[in-house]
Amino acid sequence: MAAAPDKPPFLSRLRHALVGRHEVPAGRGRNPGMLGHAPEPGPFDEPPAEPIELDGPLPWELRETETEDQK
């Protein structure tokens, strides 16, 4: 069942009722997030300015998987 041509979809109406009519710019390229609104950039969205030095080897969960070409 489609919405009437002059009536926006239910989730759009719900979002507008809850948080207002803020439109997300199409060029941001971010995950739409809760109710279709893009989250504000956070402190971990960009890499740090200073180089990172590890105390030991990289944990196995974060290591690149070895392919046959790399062996």
Summary of the structure (lengths in Angstrom):
residues: 71
radius of gyration: 21.5
end to end distance: 55.8
largest distance: 61.1
contacts: 77
relative contact order: 0.10
helix: 27%
strand: 0%
